[in-house]
Amino acid sequence: MAKYLLLKHYRGGPAPVVDFPPMDQWAPAEVDAHVQWMHDFATRLQETGEFVNHQALSAEGTFVRHGGEGRPPVTDGPFAETKDLIAGWLIIDVETYERAVEVAGEYSAAPGPDGEPICEWLEVRPFLGSAPTVAE
């Protein structure tokens, strides 16, 4: 089994297949249906033993970096442009990369406005199995 991270982005990546408004412009019932679909999807993956974790994130965020010895961290943000922010993730533990892609394809079909599949692009990232070694 190998773990994969399926990343949901607010915007970014390839051009959208379906041009839908941002979720904050959806009707409350559409948001509720979308969230319920995500929970039901996770439950199906739990039943097959492929589910590890899933979370949604808010659009707000701040970049932080080390400010130097004895100095406070440097921050920048929050950022108004959310296209580069991660909206959420699903972590799965599957037998093959092909299965990870299959799960991502299904996950991409979450409902949006009017219950239509949003067909969003998802980033599929394998977890690093072990730390890389440095040859001397």
DSSP file with accessible surface (Angstrom, degrees, kcal/mol):
  #  RESIDUE AA STRUCTURE BP1 BP2  ACC     N-H-->O    O-->H-N    N-H-->O    O-->H-N    TCO  KAPPA ALPHA  PHI   PSI    X-CA   Y-CA   Z-CA
    1    1 A M              0   0  117      0, 0.0     2,-0.4     0, 0.0    94,-0.2   0.000 360.0 360.0 360.0 145.4    0.0    0.0    0.0
    2    2 A A  E     -A   94   0A  39     92,-3.2    92,-2.5    94,-0.1     2,-0.4  -0.989 360.0-127.0-132.5 142.4    1.2    3.5   -0.7
    3    3 A K  E     -A   93   0A  91     -2,-0.4   124,-2.4    90,-0.2     2,-0.4  -0.714  25.2-173.5 -92.2 140.3   -0.2    6.8    0.6
    4    4 A Y  E     -AB  92 126A  23     88,-2.4    88,-2.5    -2,-0.4     2,-0.6  -0.975  18.0-140.7-130.9 145.7   -1.2    9.6   -1.7
    5    5 A L  E     -AB  91 125A  39    120,-3.5   120,-2.7    -2,-0.4     2,-0.7  -0.926  10.6-159.6-105.7 120.9   -2.3   13.2   -1.1
    6    6 A L  E     -AB  90 124A   0     84,-3.1    84,-1.7    -2,-0.6     2,-0.5  -0.919  16.4-156.3-100.7 111.3   -5.1   14.5   -3.3
    7    7 A L  E     -AB  89 123A  11    116,-2.9   116,-2.1    -2,-0.7     2,-0.5  -0.782   8.0-156.7 -96.7 131.4   -4.9   18.3   -3.1
    8    8 A K  E     -AB  88 122A  20     80,-2.8    79,-2.9    -2,-0.5    80,-1.4  -0.895  13.6-161.5-101.5 129.6   -7.9   20.5   -3.8
    9    9 A H  E     -A   86   0A  50    112,-0.5    77,-0.2    -2,-0.5     3,-0.1  -0.849  23.8-135.7-110.8 148.0   -7.0   24.0   -4.9
   10   10 A Y  S    S-     0   0   71     75,-1.8     2,-0.3    72,-0.4    73,-0.2   0.952  88.9 -23.0 -63.2 -49.2   -9.3   27.1   -4.8
   11   11 A R  S    S+     0   0   80     72,-0.6    -1,-0.3    71,-0.5     2,-0.2  -0.965  99.0  78.5-152.2 166.3   -8.0   28.0   -8.3
   12   12 A G        +     0   0   42     -2,-0.3   109,-0.2     2,-0.2    -3,-0.1  -0.597  52.0  77.6 115.7 175.4   -4.9   27.3  -10.3
   13   13 A G  S    S-     0   0   69     -2,-0.2    -1,-0.2     3,-0.0   110,-0.0  -0.332  95.3  -9.5  79.0-166.0   -3.8   24.3  -12.3
   14   14 A P  S    S-     0   0   71      0, 0.0   107,-0.2     0, 0.0    -2,-0.2  -0.143  95.6 -75.0 -59.8 161.0   -5.1   23.6  -15.7
   15   15 A A        -     0   0   82      1,-0.1     3,-0.0     2,-0.1    -2,-0.0  -0.254  61.3 -97.6 -57.0 139.7   -8.0   25.6  -17.0
   16   16 A P        -     0   0   73      0, 0.0     3,-0.1     0, 0.0    -1,-0.1  -0.303  20.6-149.7 -61.8 144.7  -11.3   24.5  -15.4
   17   17 A V  S    S+     0   0  101    102,-0.6     2,-0.5     1,-0.3   102,-0.1   0.857  91.8  34.8 -78.5 -40.2  -13.4   22.0  -17.4
   18   18 A V  S    S-     0   0   53    100,-0.5     2,-1.2   101,-0.2    -1,-0.3  -0.973  82.8-140.0-116.4 125.9  -16.6   23.4  -15.8
   19   19 A D        +     0   0  144     -2,-0.5    99,-0.0    -3,-0.1    -2,-0.0  -0.731  37.2 163.5 -89.8  96.9  -16.7   27.1  -15.1
   20   20 A F        -     0   0   32     -2,-1.2     3,-0.1    98,-0.1    -2,-0.0  -0.838  39.5-105.1-113.1 153.4  -18.5   27.3  -11.7
   21   21 A P        -     0   0   50      0, 0.0     5,-0.1     0, 0.0    -1,-0.1  -0.320  50.9 -81.5 -70.2 159.9  -18.6   30.3   -9.3
   22   22 A P    >   -     0   0   53      0, 0.0     3,-2.5     0, 0.0     4,-0.2  -0.235  45.1-108.5 -57.6 151.9  -16.5   30.2   -6.1
   23   23 A M  G >  S+     0   0   77      1,-0.3     3,-2.0     2,-0.2     8,-0.1   0.798 116.0  68.2 -58.0 -29.5  -18.2   28.2   -3.3
   24   24 A D  G 3  S+     0   0  141      1,-0.3    -1,-0.3     7,-0.0     7,-0.0   0.618 100.4  51.6 -69.1  -5.8  -18.9   31.4   -1.3
   25   25 A Q  G <  S+     0   0  132     -3,-2.5    -1,-0.3     2,-0.1    -2,-0.2   0.358  89.4 102.9-106.1   1.3  -21.4   32.2   -4.1
   26   26 A W  S <  S-     0   0   18     -3,-2.0    -3,-0.0    -4,-0.2     5,-0.0  -0.497  83.8 -97.8 -78.7 157.3  -23.2   28.9   -4.0
   27   27 A A    >>  -     0   0   46     -2,-0.2     4,-2.0     1,-0.1     3,-0.7  -0.419  35.9-113.4 -67.3 147.2  -26.6   28.5   -2.4
   28   28 A P  H 3> S+     0   0  102      0, 0.0     4,-2.6     0, 0.0     5,-0.2   0.879 118.3  54.1 -52.8 -38.7  -26.4   27.1    1.2
   29   29 A A  H 3> S+     0   0   73      1,-0.2     4,-2.3     2,-0.2     5,-0.1   0.855 106.5  52.2 -65.9 -33.3  -28.1   23.9    0.1
   30   30 A E  H <> S+     0   0   42     -3,-0.7     4,-2.2     2,-0.2    -1,-0.2   0.902 110.2  47.7 -69.0 -39.5  -25.5   23.4   -2.7
   31   31 A V  H  X S+     0   0   37     -4,-2.0     4,-2.8     2,-0.2     5,-0.2   0.940 112.2  50.0 -64.4 -45.9  -22.6   23.8   -0.2
   32   32 A D  H  X S+     0   0  110     -4,-2.6     4,-2.6     1,-0.2    -2,-0.2   0.909 110.9  48.9 -59.5 -42.9  -24.3   21.4    2.2
   33   33 A A  H  X S+     0   0   52     -4,-2.3     4,-2.4     2,-0.2    -1,-0.2   0.900 111.5  50.0 -64.5 -39.7  -24.8   18.8   -0.6
   34   34 A H  H  X S+     0   0    9     -4,-2.2     4,-2.1     2,-0.2    -2,-0.2   0.949 112.7  45.7 -63.2 -48.3  -21.1   19.2   -1.7
   35   35 A V  H  X S+     0   0   63     -4,-2.8     4,-2.2     1,-0.2    -2,-0.2   0.912 112.8  50.5 -63.7 -41.8  -19.9   18.7    1.9
   36   36 A Q  H  X S+     0   0  104     -4,-2.6     4,-2.7    -5,-0.2    -1,-0.2   0.915 108.2  52.9 -63.4 -40.3  -22.2   15.7    2.4
   37   37 A W  H  X S+     0   0   61     -4,-2.4     4,-2.6     1,-0.2    -1,-0.2   0.923 108.4  50.9 -60.3 -42.3  -21.0   14.1   -0.8
   38   38 A M  H  X S+     0   0   16     -4,-2.1     4,-2.4     2,-0.2    -1,-0.2   0.917 111.1  47.7 -62.3 -43.4  -17.4   14.5    0.4
   39   39 A H  H  X S+     0   0   90     -4,-2.2     4,-2.2     2,-0.2    -2,-0.2   0.920 112.4  49.2 -64.4 -41.9  -18.2   12.8    3.7
   40   40 A D  H  X S+     0   0   76     -4,-2.7     4,-2.2     2,-0.2    -2,-0.2   0.890 109.8  52.1 -64.2 -38.0  -20.0   10.0    1.9
   41   41 A F  H  X S+     0   0    2     -4,-2.6     4,-2.0     2,-0.2    -2,-0.2   0.936 109.3  49.4 -62.9 -45.6  -17.1    9.6   -0.4
   42   42 A A  H  X S+     0   0    4     -4,-2.4     4,-2.2     1,-0.2    -2,-0.2   0.901 108.5  54.0 -60.9 -39.3  -14.7    9.3    2.6
   43   43 A T  H  X S+     0   0   60     -4,-2.2     4,-2.0     1,-0.2    -1,-0.2   0.917 106.4  51.6 -62.3 -42.5  -17.1    6.7    4.2
   44   44 A R  H  X S+     0   0  105     -4,-2.2     4,-1.0     1,-0.2    -1,-0.2   0.909 111.0  48.1 -60.7 -40.6  -16.9    4.6    1.0
   45   45 A L  H  X>S+     0   0    6     -4,-2.0     5,-2.2     1,-0.2     6,-1.1   0.845 107.3  56.1 -70.3 -31.4  -13.1    4.7    1.1
   46   46 A Q  H ><5S+     0   0  109     -4,-2.2     3,-1.1     1,-0.2    -1,-0.2   0.911 103.6  55.3 -62.2 -40.5  -13.2    3.8    4.9
   47   47 A E  H 3<5S+     0   0  152     -4,-2.0    -1,-0.2     1,-0.3    -2,-0.2   0.802 110.9  43.7 -65.1 -27.8  -15.1    0.7    3.9
   48   48 A T  H 3<5S-     0   0   85     -4,-1.0    -1,-0.3    -3,-0.2    -2,-0.2   0.461 114.3-116.2 -93.8  -3.2  -12.4   -0.4    1.5
   49   49 A G  T <<5S+     0   0   50     -3,-1.1    -3,-0.2    -4,-0.5    -2,-0.1   0.625  88.2 110.1  79.5  14.0   -9.6    0.4    3.9
   50   50 A E      < +     0   0   22     -5,-2.2    43,-2.3    -6,-0.2     2,-0.3   0.554  47.5  98.7 -99.0  -9.0   -8.2    3.2    1.6
   51   51 A F  E     +C   92   0A  44     -6,-1.1    41,-0.2    41,-0.2     3,-0.1  -0.613  31.0 157.0 -84.6 136.8   -9.2    6.2    3.6
   52   52 A V  E     -     0   0A  57     39,-2.3     2,-0.3     1,-0.3    40,-0.2   0.660  62.6 -33.6-117.4 -53.5   -6.6    7.9    5.8
   53   53 A N  E     -C   91   0A  57     38,-1.5    38,-3.6     2,-0.0    -1,-0.3  -0.982  45.2-167.5-166.6 153.7   -7.7   11.6    6.4
   54   54 A H  E     +C   90   0A  38     -2,-0.3     2,-0.3    36,-0.3    36,-0.2  -0.980  11.3 170.9-150.4 146.4   -9.5   14.5    4.8
   55   55 A Q  E     -C   89   0A 105     34,-1.9    34,-2.5    -2,-0.3     2,-0.3  -0.991  22.4-141.4-149.8 150.2   -9.8   18.2    5.7
   56   56 A A  E     -C   88   0A  86     -2,-0.3     2,-0.3    32,-0.2    32,-0.3  -0.854  21.3-151.9-108.7 148.5  -11.1   21.4    4.2
   57   57 A L        -     0   0   72     30,-3.8     2,-0.1    -2,-0.3    -2,-0.0  -0.895  14.7-116.0-120.0 152.0   -9.2   24.7    4.7
   58   58 A S        -     0   0   72     -2,-0.3    28,-0.1     2,-0.1    -1,-0.0  -0.343  29.5-113.8 -77.0 166.9  -10.4   28.3    4.9
   59   59 A A  S    S+     0   0   31     -2,-0.1    20,-0.2    26,-0.0     2,-0.1   0.692  88.3  95.2 -76.4 -18.3   -9.2   30.7    2.2
   60   60 A E        +     0   0  141     18,-0.1     2,-0.3    17,-0.0    -2,-0.1  -0.437  49.2 147.9 -75.3 150.0   -7.2   32.8    4.7
   61   61 A G        -     0   0   26     -2,-0.1    18,-0.7    18,-0.1     2,-0.4  -0.969  31.8-147.4-173.5 159.3   -3.5   32.2    5.2
   62   62 A T        -     0   0   76     -2,-0.3     2,-0.4    16,-0.2    15,-0.2  -1.000  18.0-133.5-136.3 134.9   -0.2   33.7    6.0
   63   63 A F  E     -D   76   0B 130     13,-2.3    13,-1.8    -2,-0.4     2,-0.4  -0.729  28.3-171.4 -83.9 137.9    3.3   32.8    4.8
   64   64 A V  E     +D   75   0B  95     -2,-0.4     2,-0.3    11,-0.2    11,-0.2  -0.986   8.7 172.1-131.9 140.5    5.8   32.5    7.6
   65   65 A R  E     -D   74   0B 159      9,-2.2     9,-2.5    -2,-0.4     2,-0.1  -0.966  44.1 -81.1-142.6 162.4    9.6   32.1    7.4
   66   66 A H        -     0   0  132     -2,-0.3     3,-0.1     7,-0.2    -2,-0.0  -0.394  34.0-158.6 -60.5 131.6   12.5   32.2    9.8
   67   67 A G        -     0   0    8      4,-0.4    -1,-0.1     1,-0.3     2,-0.1   0.489  50.4 -83.2 -95.1  -3.5   13.5   35.8   10.5
   68   68 A G    >   -     0   0   21      3,-0.2     3,-2.4     6,-0.0    -1,-0.3  -0.308  67.7 -40.2 116.1 157.9   17.1   35.2   11.6
   69   69 A E  T 3  S+     0   0  180      1,-0.3    -3,-0.0    -2,-0.1     0, 0.0  -0.277 129.6   2.0 -56.3 125.3   18.7   34.2   14.9
   70   70 A G  T 3  S+     0   0   82      1,-0.2    -1,-0.3    -2,-0.0    -2,-0.0   0.528 110.5 108.3  76.4   5.7   17.1   36.0   17.8
   71   71 A R  S <  S-     0   0  172     -3,-2.4    -4,-0.4     1,-0.1    -1,-0.2  -0.837  74.2-103.8-114.3 153.4   14.6   37.7   15.5
   72   72 A P        -     0   0  101      0, 0.0    -1,-0.1     0, 0.0     0, 0.0  -0.288  49.0 -84.9 -70.4 159.6   10.8   37.0   15.2
   73   73 A P        -     0   0   85      0, 0.0     2,-0.4     0, 0.0    -7,-0.2  -0.266  42.4-121.2 -59.2 150.2    9.4   35.1   12.3
   74   74 A V  E     -D   65   0B  56     -9,-2.5    -9,-2.2    -3,-0.1     2,-0.3  -0.804  31.7-167.9 -93.8 133.7    8.7   37.1    9.2
   75   75 A T  E     -D   64   0B  93     -2,-0.4     2,-0.3   -11,-0.2   -11,-0.2  -0.896  13.3-175.3-122.4 155.4    5.1   37.0    7.9
   76   76 A D  E     -D   63   0B 104    -13,-1.8   -13,-2.3    -2,-0.3     3,-0.1  -0.974  39.7 -20.8-145.8 130.3    3.5   38.1    4.8
   77   77 A G        -     0   0   32     -2,-0.3     2,-0.2     1,-0.3   -15,-0.2  -0.774  25.2-134.9 126.6-173.1   -0.3   38.0    4.1
   78   78 A P        -     0   0   97      0, 0.0     2,-0.5     0, 0.0    -1,-0.3   0.536  59.1-140.3 -66.6 159.7   -3.1   37.3    4.4
   79   79 A F        -     0   0   65    -18,-0.7   -18,-0.1    -2,-0.2    -3,-0.0  -0.813  16.3-158.2 -99.7 130.9   -3.3   37.0    0.7
   80   80 A A  S    S+     0   0  101     -2,-0.5     2,-0.9     1,-0.1    -1,-0.1   0.842  81.0  76.9 -73.0 -33.9   -6.3   38.2   -1.3
   81   81 A E        +     0   0  132      1,-0.2     3,-0.4     2,-0.0    -1,-0.1  -0.687  57.0 176.5 -81.8 110.1   -5.4   36.0   -4.2
   82   82 A T    >   +     0   0   44     -2,-0.9     3,-1.8     1,-0.2   -71,-0.5   0.431  51.0 102.2 -93.9   3.6   -6.5   32.5   -3.2
   83   83 A K  T 3  S+     0   0   99      1,-0.3   -72,-0.6   -73,-0.2    -1,-0.2   0.768  86.4  44.2 -61.1 -25.9   -5.7   30.8   -6.4
   84   84 A D  T 3  S+     0   0  120     -3,-0.4    -1,-0.3   -74,-0.1     2,-0.2   0.455  93.8 101.1 -96.7  -2.0   -2.5   29.3   -5.0
   85   85 A L  S <  S-     0   0   33     -3,-1.8   -75,-1.8     1,-0.1     2,-0.4  -0.577  76.4-116.9 -85.4 147.5   -4.0   28.3   -1.7
   86   86 A I  E     -A    9   0A  62     -2,-0.2   -77,-0.3   -77,-0.2     3,-0.1  -0.674  18.7-163.4 -81.9 129.8   -4.9   24.7   -0.9
   87   87 A A  E     -     0   0A  18    -79,-2.9   -30,-3.8    -2,-0.4     2,-0.3   0.774  61.4 -54.0 -83.9 -29.3   -8.6   24.3   -0.3
   88   88 A G  E     -AC   8  56A   2    -80,-1.4   -80,-2.8   -32,-0.3     2,-0.3  -0.976  51.9-126.3 171.8-176.8   -8.3   20.9    1.3
   89   89 A W  E     -AC   7  55A  65    -34,-2.5   -34,-1.9    -2,-0.3     2,-0.4  -0.979   3.8-149.6-152.7 163.8   -7.0   17.4    0.9
   90   90 A L  E     -AC   6  54A   1    -84,-1.7   -84,-3.1    -2,-0.3     2,-0.5  -0.993  15.9-155.6-133.9 127.5   -7.8   13.7    1.0
   91   91 A I  E     -AC   5  53A  25    -38,-3.6   -39,-2.3    -2,-0.4   -38,-1.5  -0.940  18.0-178.9-105.8 128.5   -5.1   11.2    2.0
   92   92 A I  E     -AC   4  51A   0    -88,-2.5   -88,-2.4    -2,-0.5     2,-0.5  -0.864  24.2-148.7-124.1 159.0   -5.6    7.7    0.7
   93   93 A D  E     +A    3   0A  36    -43,-2.3     2,-0.3    -2,-0.3   -90,-0.2  -0.930  36.3 161.4-129.0 101.3   -3.7    4.5    1.1
   94   94 A V  E     -A    2   0A   0    -92,-2.5   -92,-3.2    -2,-0.5     3,-0.0  -0.778  48.5-116.4-125.1 166.8   -4.0    2.4   -2.0
   95   95 A E  S    S+     0   0  135     -2,-0.3     2,-0.3   -94,-0.2    -1,-0.1   0.851  90.5  14.0 -70.8 -38.1   -2.3   -0.5   -3.8
   96   96 A T     >  -     0   0   63      1,-0.1     4,-1.8   -94,-0.1     5,-0.1  -0.929  68.7-114.8-141.0 162.5   -1.2    1.4   -6.9
   97   97 A Y  H  > S+     0   0  124     -2,-0.3     4,-2.4     1,-0.2     5,-0.2   0.885 117.0  59.0 -60.9 -39.6   -0.7    4.8   -8.5
   98   98 A E  H  > S+     0   0  131      1,-0.2     4,-2.2     2,-0.2    -1,-0.2   0.889 104.6  49.4 -59.6 -39.1   -3.4    3.8  -11.0
   99   99 A R  H  > S+     0   0   46      2,-0.2     4,-2.8     1,-0.2    -1,-0.2   0.899 108.0  54.2 -67.3 -37.7   -5.8    3.3   -8.1
  100  100 A A  H  X S+     0   0    0     -4,-1.8     4,-2.5     1,-0.2    -2,-0.2   0.926 110.0  46.9 -60.7 -42.8   -4.8    6.8   -6.7
  101  101 A V  H  X S+     0   0   63     -4,-2.4     4,-2.4     2,-0.2    -1,-0.2   0.906 111.1  52.1 -65.9 -39.4   -5.6    8.3  -10.1
  102  102 A E  H  X S+     0   0  106     -4,-2.2     4,-2.1    -5,-0.2    -2,-0.2   0.938 110.8  46.9 -62.0 -45.6   -9.0    6.4  -10.2
  103  103 A V  H  X S+     0   0    0     -4,-2.8     4,-2.9     1,-0.2     5,-0.2   0.925 111.2  52.1 -62.6 -43.3   -9.9    7.7   -6.7
  104  104 A A  H  X S+     0   0   10     -4,-2.5     4,-2.0     1,-0.2    -1,-0.2   0.901 107.5  52.9 -60.7 -40.6   -8.9   11.3   -7.7
  105  105 A G  H  < S+     0   0   48     -4,-2.4     4,-0.4     1,-0.2    -1,-0.2   0.913 112.1  44.5 -61.5 -41.6  -11.1   11.0  -10.8
  106  106 A E  H >< S+     0   0   70     -4,-2.1     3,-1.4     1,-0.2    -2,-0.2   0.913 112.0  52.6 -66.8 -42.7  -14.1   10.0   -8.7
  107  107 A Y  H >< S+     0   0    6     -4,-2.9     3,-1.3     1,-0.3    -2,-0.2   0.822  99.8  63.9 -63.4 -31.1  -13.3   12.7   -6.1
  108  108 A S  T 3< S+     0   0   22     -4,-2.0    12,-1.1     1,-0.3    11,-0.9   0.684  88.9  71.1 -66.2 -17.5  -13.3   15.3   -8.8
  109  109 A A  T <   +     0   0   41     -3,-1.4    -1,-0.3    -4,-0.4    -2,-0.1   0.260  65.3 141.0 -88.5  14.9  -16.9   14.6   -9.5
  110  110 A A    <   -     0   0    0     -3,-1.3     8,-2.7     7,-0.2     9,-0.3  -0.228  60.1-100.0 -55.2 144.7  -18.2   16.2   -6.3
  111  111 A P  B     +E  117   0C  18      0, 0.0     5,-0.1     0, 0.0    -1,-0.1  -0.384  44.9 173.5 -73.3 147.7  -21.4   18.2   -6.9
  112  112 A G    >   -     0   0    2      4,-2.5     3,-2.2     1,-0.4     4,-0.1  -0.279  52.4  -8.5-122.1-146.2  -21.4   21.9   -7.4
  113  113 A P  G >  S+     0   0   26      0, 0.0     3,-1.7     0, 0.0    -1,-0.4  -0.203 136.3   7.8 -55.7 139.4  -24.1   24.4   -8.3
  114  114 A D  G 3  S-     0   0  139      1,-0.3   -84,-0.0    -3,-0.1     0, 0.0   0.673 126.3 -76.8  60.5  17.9  -27.3   22.7   -9.4
  115  115 A G  G <  S+     0   0   49     -3,-2.2    -1,-0.3     1,-0.2     3,-0.1   0.544  90.2 146.9  75.8   5.8  -25.8   19.3   -8.3
  116  116 A E    <   -     0   0  126     -3,-1.7    -4,-2.5    -5,-0.1    -1,-0.2  -0.517  59.3-100.2 -76.5 141.3  -23.6   19.2  -11.4
  117  117 A P  B     -E  111   0C  57      0, 0.0    -7,-0.2     0, 0.0    -8,-0.1  -0.352  25.4-147.0 -58.5 135.7  -20.2   17.5  -11.0
  118  118 A I        -     0   0    6     -8,-2.7  -100,-0.5   -10,-0.2  -101,-0.2   0.700  13.3-153.3 -82.8 -16.8  -17.5   20.2  -10.7
  119  119 A C        -     0   0   49    -11,-0.9  -102,-0.6    -9,-0.3  -101,-0.2   0.877  26.5-179.1  49.8  43.2  -14.9   18.2  -12.5
  120  120 A E        -     0   0   26    -12,-1.1     2,-0.3   -10,-0.1    -1,-0.1  -0.409  31.0-109.4 -74.9 151.4  -12.1   20.1  -10.6
  121  121 A W        -     0   0  133   -107,-0.2  -112,-0.5  -109,-0.2     2,-0.4  -0.624  35.7-163.4 -75.4 135.6   -8.5   19.3  -11.2
  122  122 A L  E     -B    8   0A  27     -2,-0.3     2,-0.5  -114,-0.1  -114,-0.2  -0.952  16.1-130.6-120.6 143.6   -6.8   17.6   -8.3
  123  123 A E  E     -B    7   0A  68   -116,-2.1  -116,-2.9    -2,-0.4     2,-0.6  -0.830  18.1-155.0 -93.8 125.4   -3.1   17.3   -7.6
  124  124 A V  E     +B    6   0A  38     -2,-0.5  -118,-0.2  -118,-0.2   -23,-0.0  -0.910  18.3 175.5-104.1 116.7   -2.1   13.7   -6.8
  125  125 A R  E     -B    5   0A 130   -120,-2.7  -120,-3.5    -2,-0.6     2,-0.1  -0.981  22.4-139.3-126.3 123.5    1.1   13.5   -4.8
  126  126 A P  E     -B    4   0A  83      0, 0.0  -122,-0.2     0, 0.0     2,-0.2  -0.487  27.3-112.9 -74.8 148.8    2.7   10.4   -3.4
  127  127 A F        -     0   0  100   -124,-2.4     2,-0.4    -2,-0.1  -124,-0.1  -0.574  38.2-101.7 -74.5 145.1    4.1   10.5    0.1
  128  128 A L        -     0   0  138     -2,-0.2     3,-0.1     1,-0.2    -1,-0.1  -0.562  28.2-152.1 -69.6 122.8    7.9   10.2    0.2
  129  129 A G  S    S-     0   0   80     -2,-0.4     2,-0.3     1,-0.2    -1,-0.2   0.878  71.7  -8.0 -68.5 -37.3    8.6    6.6    1.3
  130  130 A S  S    S-     0   0   93     -3,-0.1    -1,-0.2     3,-0.0     3,-0.1  -0.984  86.4 -81.4-154.3 160.9   11.9    7.4    2.9
  131  131 A A        -     0   0   79     -2,-0.3     2,-0.0    -3,-0.1    -2,-0.0  -0.380  53.5-109.2 -65.5 137.4   14.3   10.3    3.2
  132  132 A P        -     0   0  106      0, 0.0     2,-0.3     0, 0.0    -1,-0.1  -0.368  31.7-128.9 -66.2 147.7   16.6   10.7    0.2
  133  133 A T        -     0   0  138     -3,-0.1     2,-0.6    -2,-0.0    -3,-0.0  -0.714  10.3-134.0 -97.0 153.3   20.2    9.8    0.7
  134  134 A V        -     0   0  134     -2,-0.3     2,-0.3     0, 0.0     0, 0.0  -0.925  14.9-142.1-108.0 121.9   23.1   12.1   -0.2
  135  135 A A              0   0   97     -2,-0.6     0, 0.0     1,-0.0     0, 0.0  -0.666 360.0 360.0 -81.0 135.5   26.0   10.5   -2.1
  136  136 A E              0   0  238     -2,-0.3    -1,-0.0     0, 0.0     0, 0.0  -0.572 360.0 360.0 -90.5 360.0   29.4   11.8   -1.0
